[in-house]
Amino acid sequence: MRLGYVARSGHTLAVPLARWDAYYNGQLNLALASAKWRAEFATHYPAWSANFMATVVNKHRERLQVQGIRYGDEPGSDDEAWGWWQDNHLDAESLKLFREELVKGSAYVLVWPNEDGEPEASIESADEVVVETVPGKAWKRVAALKRFVDGDGYLQAEVYLPDGIYKFRSTQRDLEFSSTRWTPFARWSRLVPAGEDWPIDNPTGVVPIVPFVHQPDLLNEGTSKIAAVATNQDAINKYRVDAFVAAEFASFRQRWVIGLDIPTDPETGQAIETFRSAVDRLWQVPPPDPEDYPDPSKAPPVQFGEFDVTPLAPFYESIDGELRMIGTNGPVPYHNLLPQSGQPPSGDSLRALEATLVAAVLDTQVNDGESIEEVFRLNFLWRDDARAQQRQREVIWRDPEVQSEGEHIDALLKMRAMGVPDVALWERMRGVTQQTIKRWRRLAAQQELEGGSLAPPTQLTLLSGGQANAPASARAEPVS
């Protein structure tokens, strides 16, 4: 095992991971701001930022929703497997998993038995875990390493191999470990907790940590979704702080006067404010001092003028240009970044605007689908269940494409007219879970036995005018 390679890989990734996390949380790099901004405003607005990086990630993540897992030729989701997913709260935990993956380029799931011997899934951060795979074969995991700081301030390391788990603990305690988990300077000793063997046996024969990698390369290294648009966010922050400085110091009209003798206060020596601006005030210039100009006609004329203001519009036009680049490289539809005036896009125009985002989500579903299938396989391996060897498995995802409800139902009706079975259409209906489909199948079977309509009274049936009977070839088999 190339453990040194794993450790070095994690060490080199530590700094970029923290950087992407800072971008997601909207932490402004004040090095971009001018000296005047830092001098005047940095203490009052330490986190000044128009954070679009969270939008870039969230608009992608919110379309990644797992709805079930199918094994073999079964028409519906595997109830037992899906029940394990829900018992592990992965409906909600998977949202954290996808968020971590998109922000940092990778995230991990560890499947290991709990105190009762039941396999449990836990989400692991890319800050603490690395996985080494066979070059060119990302699905073959060689080893995994997890490093974290325990409650006593010591650094712990757990090496996961196909034959067992090896635990280590640093011999020194260091406050810096919390920010440098991948320090190469730690000294290690075996960690053997009471009641545990060393190493801990791994009966599954596989590394029990599964990587979720965003846009993996041939070395299975992931890419943060923020990486492609981070410089655009930097530019937006720069334009905003510059606009703030301009608004404070150069966006009000500054006036000037030539040829006017400004009196001074005899006590302080400071110039006396000659004019006070108001709607109902008239500025009057005193006559020239006779001692200076005995002939008033020879006194220089007093001239007034004003400097042009610094317009703020160019700053926001530049920000708008950066947002369009974020929309292209994100990719995120522009109407998701900024609210639009007028009639919102709909129909074909909406699908065209969101085509690149939908394509990116579908790519993520392909890669993450393989990882989710492996998570389920580990569950069955721990249970010594034959489904662990089942090759025909498929993750059921929610459709990432956004349509109006009318367009969505119309598309389902047209598919139904082509003979697509009702059960297949139910899976494509928004907000319909595998539990709902299971209940509908029972209702459909009951109605079939009673001589009624096959399809349950869904919105699809109502919009089709109540004609729910499908061709015989499209009917689902009764479920006992």
DAQUI-V957079 format. One record per residue. D_CENTER is the distance of its C-alpha to the mean C-alpha in Angstrom with 2 decimals. Layout:
BEGIN
D_CENTER ; D_CENTER
END
This chain:
BEGIN
33.42 ; 31.99 ; 30.63 ; 31.03 ; 28.73 ; 26.00 ; 26.43 ; 26.49 ; 23.38 ; 21.43 ; 23.20 ; 22.31 ; 18.57 ; 18.59 ; 18.56 ; 15.76 ; 13.40 ; 14.38 ; 14.02 ; 10.37 ; 9.81 ; 12.20 ; 10.60 ; 7.36 ; 10.15 ; 12.26 ; 15.11 ; 17.53 ; 19.60 ; 23.01 ; 24.77 ; 23.96 ; 25.91 ; 29.67 ; 32.22 ; 33.27 ; 29.80 ; 29.56 ; 33.13 ; 32.88 ; 29.40 ; 27.39 ; 28.79 ; 28.06 ; 24.51 ; 23.05 ; 19.37 ; 20.10 ; 17.10 ; 15.80 ; 12.07 ; 10.49 ; 7.73 ; 5.73 ; 7.08 ; 6.43 ; 2.74 ; 4.15 ; 7.23 ; 6.70 ; 5.68 ; 8.48 ; 10.85 ; 10.78 ; 13.52 ; 16.37 ; 19.72 ; 22.25 ; 23.92 ; 27.16 ; 29.94 ; 32.90 ; 34.31 ; 33.51 ; 32.43 ; 30.08 ; 27.61 ; 29.11 ; 29.62 ; 30.20 ; 27.15 ; 24.94 ; 26.70 ; 25.77 ; 22.05 ; 22.45 ; 24.75 ; 22.02 ; 19.72 ; 17.26 ; 16.58 ; 14.56 ; 13.97 ; 12.38 ; 9.39 ; 9.11 ; 9.98 ; 7.43 ; 4.56 ; 7.23 ; 8.07 ; 5.41 ; 5.56 ; 9.24 ; 10.43 ; 11.90 ; 12.34 ; 15.63 ; 17.68 ; 21.20 ; 23.85 ; 26.97 ; 29.73 ; 29.95 ; 33.27 ; 34.56 ; 33.89 ; 31.17 ; 28.20 ; 24.98 ; 21.39 ; 19.29 ; 15.74 ; 16.19 ; 14.20 ; 14.31 ; 16.07 ; 18.94 ; 19.30 ; 20.31 ; 21.90 ; 24.64 ; 25.44 ; 28.49 ; 28.23 ; 27.65 ; 27.06 ; 23.54 ; 24.45 ; 27.23 ; 26.11 ; 28.73 ; 27.53 ; 24.73 ; 24.79 ; 23.26 ; 24.13 ; 23.73 ; 25.87 ; 28.06 ; 29.40 ; 32.40 ; 30.58 ; 31.34 ; 29.02 ; 28.88 ; 28.24 ; 28.18 ; 28.97 ; 28.38 ; 30.87 ; 32.16 ; 35.28 ; 34.08 ; 31.94 ; 33.26 ; 32.50 ; 33.23 ; 33.29 ; 33.78 ; 37.32 ; 36.34 ; 34.20 ; 32.12 ; 30.06 ; 28.10 ; 26.83 ; 23.98 ; 22.44 ; 24.06 ; 23.78 ; 24.61 ; 27.74 ; 30.56 ; 33.20 ; 32.95 ; 36.07 ; 35.74 ; 37.93 ; 37.74 ; 36.21 ; 38.17 ; 37.33 ; 40.25 ; 40.76 ; 38.54 ; 39.77 ; 38.79 ; 37.12 ; 35.69 ; 36.53 ; 33.87 ; 35.68 ; 32.93 ; 33.67 ; 30.04 ; 27.33 ; 25.53 ; 22.04 ; 19.88 ; 17.19 ; 14.04 ; 13.60 ; 11.43 ; 14.13 ; 16.84 ; 20.01 ; 23.50 ; 23.14 ; 20.05 ; 18.05 ; 14.37 ; 12.65 ; 9.45 ; 7.81 ; 8.53 ; 12.08 ; 13.46 ; 12.91 ; 13.30 ; 17.00 ; 16.56 ; 14.77 ; 17.72 ; 20.14 ; 18.90 ; 19.33 ; 22.71 ; 23.90 ; 23.04 ; 24.95 ; 27.76 ; 27.99 ; 28.21 ; 31.08 ; 32.77 ; 32.61 ; 34.21 ; 36.88 ; 37.55 ; 36.71 ; 39.92 ; 43.24 ; 45.23 ; 49.00 ; 51.73 ; 55.51 ; 58.28 ; 61.87 ; 61.48 ; 63.01 ; 60.50 ; 62.44 ; 61.53 ; 61.91 ; 65.04 ; 63.72 ; 60.19 ; 60.70 ; 57.43 ; 57.35 ; 57.88 ; 55.45 ; 57.67 ; 55.66 ; 53.49 ; 51.41 ; 51.63 ; 52.22 ; 55.85 ; 56.74 ; 58.75 ; 58.55 ; 62.09 ; 63.17 ; 66.19 ; 69.19 ; 69.71 ; 71.44 ; 75.18 ; 75.52 ; 73.01 ; 74.09 ; 77.69 ; 77.35 ; 74.22 ; 74.26 ; 73.47 ; 70.36 ; 67.08 ; 65.14 ; 62.09 ; 59.03 ; 55.75 ; 52.47 ; 48.71 ; 45.80 ; 43.20 ; 39.90 ; 36.65 ; 34.70 ; 31.04 ; 30.28 ; 29.89 ; 27.06 ; 25.06 ; 26.12 ; 24.68 ; 21.35 ; 21.48 ; 22.14 ; 19.13 ; 16.93 ; 18.66 ; 17.92 ; 14.17 ; 14.67 ; 16.66 ; 14.83 ; 11.18 ; 12.36 ; 11.79 ; 15.01 ; 16.65 ; 17.43 ; 13.80 ; 13.75 ; 17.20 ; 19.52 ; 22.40 ; 26.04 ; 28.47 ; 28.02 ; 24.45 ; 24.02 ; 24.95 ; 26.31 ; 26.52 ; 25.18 ; 21.90 ; 21.61 ; 22.46 ; 19.86 ; 17.05 ; 18.64 ; 16.56 ; 13.19 ; 15.02 ; 16.45 ; 13.24 ; 12.08 ; 15.65 ; 15.59 ; 12.73 ; 14.85 ; 17.84 ; 16.64 ; 14.96 ; 17.97 ; 20.27 ; 18.59 ; 18.67 ; 22.28 ; 23.04 ; 21.77 ; 24.18 ; 26.85 ; 26.73 ; 27.29 ; 30.34 ; 31.55 ; 31.82 ; 33.72 ; 35.91 ; 35.06 ; 36.14 ; 32.85 ; 31.44 ; 33.50 ; 32.60 ; 31.41 ; 30.72 ; 27.43 ; 24.58 ; 21.27 ; 21.21 ; 18.00 ; 17.63 ; 18.37 ; 15.34 ; 17.82 ; 18.41 ; 22.12 ; 24.42 ; 26.13 ; 29.41 ; 28.22 ; 26.54 ; 29.76 ; 31.92 ; 30.21 ; 30.74 ; 34.34 ; 35.01 ; 33.69 ; 35.93 ; 38.86 ; 38.38 ; 38.92 ; 35.42 ; 35.86 ; 34.71 ; 32.73 ; 30.65 ; 30.05 ; 29.06 ; 26.13 ; 24.87 ; 25.22 ; 22.16 ; 21.71 ; 24.41 ; 23.84 ; 25.94 ; 28.03 ; 28.88 ; 29.88 ; 32.03 ; 33.77 ; 34.33 ; 35.91 ; 38.28 ; 39.16 ; 39.71 ; 41.96 ; 43.88 ; 44.40 ; 45.56 ; 48.11 ; 49.26 ; 49.74 ; 47.05 ; 44.12 ; 41.62 ; 38.49 ; 37.46 ; 37.49 ; 33.97 ; 32.83 ; 33.34 ; 36.96 ; 37.59 ; 36.38 ; 38.57 ; 41.59 ; 41.98 ; 43.00 ; 40.92 ; 43.29 ; 41.89 ; 44.02 ; 45.32 ; 43.25 ; 40.07 ; 40.88 ; 39.15 ; 41.48 ; 42.48 ; 40.68 ; 42.93
END
